[in-house]
Amino acid sequence: MNIISLFFSYNNQENLQICGDIVAEASKLLFYSHIPTMMVALIIGFFVLYKNRANLLSKILFGITFLFAIWNTLDLFVWFYFDNSTLTTFLWSFFGVIYILIYVLSLYFVVIFINGKDVSLSTKVIIGLIISPIILLIPTTYNISGFSTVDCVALEGSVYTNYYLFLGLVFALFIILFTVYKWRKIDKILKKQLVLLILGVESFLLIFFMTVWGMSYLIDNGYVAYSNYNIEQYGLFSMPIFMAFLAYLIVKFKTFDIKLIGSQALIVAMVALVGSQFFFIQSDMNRILTAITLVILGVVGISLIRSVKREVELREQKERLAGELAVSNEKLKEVNQGQSSLIHFMNHQIKGRFGNIKNIFAELLTDDYGTMPPATMPLIQKGLDESNVGVMYVTNILKGASAEKGTLQYEMKQMDVKTITEEVFSKEKERAEKKGLQFNLNVESGDYSMSGDPIQLGEAIRNLIDNSINYTPTGNVAVNLSLTDGKILLKVIDTGVGIMEEDKERLFKAGGRGVNSLKVNVNATGYGLVFVKNVAIAHKGRVWVDSDGNEKGSTFYLELPKNQ
């Protein structure tokens, strides 16, 4: 006997009246439990699929929500067309297969979400074989064996029903076990998402199972009257729970890469839930209150969606800026690497070449290669002078760059700043006087000993003095050394071109020349004062400059800590 022959069952009118009373009582909740929950599921499922049509997860999620909507639709027909045994029996026969497919797709969804890829063909075949009896036995008495004229319901085969209910429970529990098994292998961000997803999925599957199986078991065994069968409807509210968790995932973690769907679906769901009350409220006052609630909810919902939209835009802007910053940092890293390569090249090639040229000219000025013609001597001397300038030029850049990068080596030991200053002064004196400048040194009496690197510190002092000589066309340069507040203070005072206010900020930065510096000193590198600044810092001191402006001279200060 197959299910076709069961479509023509006899219904007792008295029993139909009893069933009608039950439906009339249940109808107060039927629309509220079926229609809004179905709308929530379909809205989110449809929009996720629409925004990610090529994504397998989106397709599976839509499959879950679509099957849930079919379940709800069939259930409504079964409730309201109970008096038509043919239709009721036919529709009832599909509940088992829809039920198990929802559980299979839910498992499929979670596995792909965790693994990030599709399952193997063999796994699909195994699952297909497991659920195949549920599909193949649909049109048989193993599924529906008759129609009860007493309760106005189809009579389900216990083996068939218990099989698909049991499989649903197994799939739900397997999701938990699979999550636990994979937990250690997933990253921290995915774990946060997974907790929310599993809470949503398991809430839906387990509540759905309990209401479908629990009510059937209690009624079939006489623990609960058939009139309480409408309690099963409460299980349908587990789907909005699942959708709420999913909506939060979408908004919080951008799951499925959808921006506003979470908040939009939430508002639509709330409107649907409130609006569905019109199907069963009785008084006019309740209708008015419900209508007012709908209007308020609509206004608040629009405001919420706009707020979320602004938040999403700000977050995207922040992420875009972060991405641009990362790119900039990468480019800066490339520039620094390029700069390091250039400095390395200058140190080993250009400086070496200048040194060789300098040595050649120096040798030609001696008698080792014979006496040079008198007419060539000025030219050879000029070559030697230019080579010295070149060596100094490259050395300043290299030392300034090394000091700024922190790669300059220091050999700290006990030293006397007075001695070093006097030695530098004597070396620079000839150049200053050759330029026609008055060049004076004033050292106050006292102890100028300290711990430092005499070579690097001497070079820093030379840079300061050399800088004043270069930028003082006429007048004088004075070097003063004194003890102030327990510290050593070197002052280099000149009557040179002065420093404009806008130039002071960049003087101690790499390449930081003054606006008009090249007009006065064509050999300005912009690295000499950078070197001085970093040497001062390395000695726990500081350097600064003071000037009243253009053509009003300058005073450079180098302050160093004295031994206590």
Secondary structure in CASP SS format (residue, H / E / C, confidence):
PFRMAT SS
TARGET T0000
AUTHOR 0000-0000-0000
METHOD secondary structure of the structure
MODEL  1
M C 1.00
N E 1.00
I H 1.00
I H 1.00
S H 1.00
L H 1.00
F H 1.00
F C 1.00
S C 1.00
Y C 1.00
N C 1.00
N C 1.00
Q H 1.00
E H 1.00
N H 1.00
L H 1.00
Q H 1.00
I H 1.00
C H 1.00
G H 1.00
D H 1.00
I H 1.00
V H 1.00
A H 1.00
E H 1.00
A H 1.00
S H 1.00
K H 1.00
L H 1.00
L H 1.00
F H 1.00
Y H 1.00
S H 1.00
H H 1.00
I H 1.00
P H 1.00
T H 1.00
M H 1.00
M H 1.00
V H 1.00
A H 1.00
L H 1.00
I H 1.00
I H 1.00
G H 1.00
F H 1.00
F H 1.00
V H 1.00
L H 1.00
Y H 1.00
K H 1.00
N C 1.00
R C 1.00
A C 1.00
N C 1.00
L H 1.00
L H 1.00
S H 1.00
K H 1.00
I H 1.00
L H 1.00
F H 1.00
G H 1.00
I H 1.00
T H 1.00
F H 1.00
L H 1.00
F H 1.00
A H 1.00
I H 1.00
W H 1.00
N H 1.00
T H 1.00
L H 1.00
D H 1.00
L H 1.00
F H 1.00
V H 1.00
W H 1.00
F H 1.00
Y C 1.00
F C 1.00
D C 1.00
N C 1.00
S H 1.00
T H 1.00
L H 1.00
T H 1.00
T H 1.00
F H 1.00
L H 1.00
W H 1.00
S C 1.00
F C 1.00
F H 1.00
G H 1.00
V H 1.00
I H 1.00
Y H 1.00
I H 1.00
L H 1.00
I H 1.00
Y H 1.00
V H 1.00
L H 1.00
S H 1.00
L H 1.00
Y H 1.00
F H 1.00
V H 1.00
V H 1.00
I H 1.00
F H 1.00
I H 1.00
N H 1.00
G C 1.00
K C 1.00
D C 1.00
V C 1.00
S C 1.00
L H 1.00
S H 1.00
T H 1.00
K H 1.00
V H 1.00
I H 1.00
I H 1.00
G H 1.00
L H 1.00
I H 1.00
I H 1.00
S H 1.00
P H 1.00
I H 1.00
I H 1.00
L H 1.00
L C 1.00
I C 1.00
P C 1.00
T E 1.00
T C 1.00
Y C 1.00
N C 1.00
I E 1.00
S E 1.00
G E 1.00
F E 1.00
S E 1.00
T C 1.00
V C 1.00
D C 1.00
C C 1.00
V E 1.00
A E 1.00
L E 1.00
E E 1.00
G C 1.00
S H 1.00
V H 1.00
Y H 1.00
T H 1.00
N H 1.00
Y H 1.00
Y H 1.00
L H 1.00
F H 1.00
L H 1.00
G H 1.00
L H 1.00
V H 1.00
F H 1.00
A H 1.00
L H 1.00
F H 1.00
I H 1.00
I H 1.00
L H 1.00
F H 1.00
T H 1.00
V H 1.00
Y H 1.00
K H 1.00
W H 1.00
R H 1.00
K H 1.00
I C 1.00
D C 1.00
K H 1.00
I H 1.00
L H 1.00
K H 1.00
K H 1.00
Q H 1.00
L H 1.00
V H 1.00
L H 1.00
L H 1.00
I H 1.00
L H 1.00
G H 1.00
V H 1.00
E H 1.00
S H 1.00
F H 1.00
L H 1.00
L H 1.00
I H 1.00
F H 1.00
F H 1.00
M H 1.00
T H 1.00
V H 1.00
W H 1.00
G H 1.00
M H 1.00
S H 1.00
Y H 1.00
L H 1.00
I H 1.00
D H 1.00
N C 1.00
G C 1.00
Y C 1.00
V C 1.00
A C 1.00
Y H 1.00
S H 1.00
N H 1.00
Y H 1.00
N H 1.00
I H 1.00
E H 1.00
Q H 1.00
Y H 1.00
G H 1.00
L H 1.00
F H 1.00
S H 1.00
M H 1.00
P H 1.00
I H 1.00
F H 1.00
M H 1.00
A H 1.00
F H 1.00
L H 1.00
A H 1.00
Y H 1.00
L H 1.00
I H 1.00
V H 1.00
K H 1.00
F H 1.00
K C 1.00
T H 1.00
F H 1.00
D H 1.00
I C 1.00
K C 1.00
L C 1.00
I H 1.00
G H 1.00
S H 1.00
Q H 1.00
A H 1.00
L H 1.00
I H 1.00
V H 1.00
A H 1.00
M H 1.00
V H 1.00
A H 1.00
L H 1.00
V H 1.00
G H 1.00
S H 1.00
Q H 1.00
F H 1.00
F H 1.00
F C 1.00
I C 1.00
Q C 1.00
S C 1.00
D H 1.00
M H 1.00
N H 1.00
R H 1.00
I H 1.00
L H 1.00
T H 1.00
A H 1.00
I H 1.00
T H 1.00
L H 1.00
V H 1.00
I H 1.00
L H 1.00
G H 1.00
V H 1.00
V H 1.00
G H 1.00
I H 1.00
S H 1.00
L H 1.00
I H 1.00
R H 1.00
S H 1.00
V H 1.00
K H 1.00
R H 1.00
E H 1.00
V H 1.00
E H 1.00
L H 1.00
R H 1.00
E H 1.00
Q H 1.00
K H 1.00
E H 1.00
R H 1.00
L H 1.00
A H 1.00
G H 1.00
E H 1.00
L H 1.00
A H 1.00
V H 1.00
S H 1.00
N H 1.00
E H 1.00
K H 1.00
L H 1.00
K H 1.00
E H 1.00
V H 1.00
N H 1.00
Q H 1.00
G H 1.00
Q H 1.00
S H 1.00
S H 1.00
L H 1.00
I H 1.00
H H 1.00
F H 1.00
M H 1.00
N H 1.00
H H 1.00
Q H 1.00
I H 1.00
K H 1.00
G H 1.00
R H 1.00
F H 1.00
G H 1.00
N H 1.00
I H 1.00
K H 1.00
N H 1.00
I H 1.00
F H 1.00
A H 1.00
E H 1.00
L H 1.00
L C 1.00
T C 1.00
D C 1.00
D C 1.00
Y C 1.00
G C 1.00
T C 1.00
M C 1.00
P C 1.00
P H 1.00
A H 1.00
T H 1.00
M H 1.00
P H 1.00
L H 1.00
I H 1.00
Q H 1.00
K H 1.00
G H 1.00
L H 1.00
D H 1.00
E H 1.00
S H 1.00
N H 1.00
V H 1.00
G H 1.00
V H 1.00
M H 1.00
Y H 1.00
V H 1.00
T H 1.00
N H 1.00
I H 1.00
L H 1.00
K H 1.00
G H 1.00
A H 1.00
S H 1.00
A H 1.00
E H 1.00
K H 1.00
G C 1.00
T C 1.00
L C 1.00
Q C 1.00
Y C 1.00
E C 1.00
M C 1.00
K E 1.00
Q E 1.00
M E 1.00
D E 1.00
V H 1.00
K H 1.00
T H 1.00
I H 1.00
T H 1.00
E H 1.00
E H 1.00
V H 1.00
F H 1.00
S H 1.00
K H 1.00
E H 1.00
K H 1.00
E H 1.00
R H 1.00
A H 1.00
E H 1.00
K H 1.00
K C 1.00
G C 1.00
L C 1.00
Q E 1.00
F E 1.00
N E 1.00
L E 1.00
N E 1.00
V E 1.00
E C 1.00
S C 1.00
G C 1.00
D C 1.00
Y C 1.00
S E 1.00
M E 1.00
S E 1.00
G E 1.00
D C 1.00
P H 1.00
I H 1.00
Q H 1.00
L H 1.00
G H 1.00
E H 1.00
A H 1.00
I H 1.00
R H 1.00
N H 1.00
L H 1.00
I H 1.00
D H 1.00
N H 1.00
S H 1.00
I H 1.00
N H 1.00
Y C 1.00
T C 1.00
P C 1.00
T C 1.00
G C 1.00
N E 1.00
V E 1.00
A E 1.00
V E 1.00
N E 1.00
L E 1.00
S E 1.00
L E 1.00
T E 1.00
D C 1.00
G C 1.00
K E 1.00
I E 1.00
L E 1.00
L E 1.00
K E 1.00
V E 1.00
I E 1.00
D E 1.00
T C 1.00
G C 1.00
V C 1.00
G C 1.00
I C 1.00
M C 1.00
E H 1.00
E H 1.00
D H 1.00
K H 1.00
E C 1.00
R C 1.00
L C 1.00
F C 1.00
K C 1.00
A C 1.00
G C 1.00
G C 1.00
R C 1.00
G C 1.00
V C 1.00
N C 1.00
S H 1.00
L H 1.00
K H 1.00
V H 1.00
N C 1.00
V C 1.00
N C 1.00
A C 1.00
T C 1.00
G C 1.00
Y C 1.00
G H 1.00
L H 1.00
V H 1.00
F H 1.00
V H 1.00
K H 1.00
N H 1.00
V H 1.00
A H 1.00
I H 1.00
A H 1.00
H C 1.00
K C 1.00
G C 1.00
R E 1.00
V E 1.00
W E 1.00
V E 1.00
D E 1.00
S C 1.00
D C 1.00
G C 1.00
N C 1.00
E C 1.00
K C 1.00
G C 1.00
S E 1.00
T E 1.00
F E 1.00
Y E 1.00
L E 1.00
E E 1.00
L E 1.00
P E 1.00
K C 1.00
N C 1.00
Q C 1.00
END
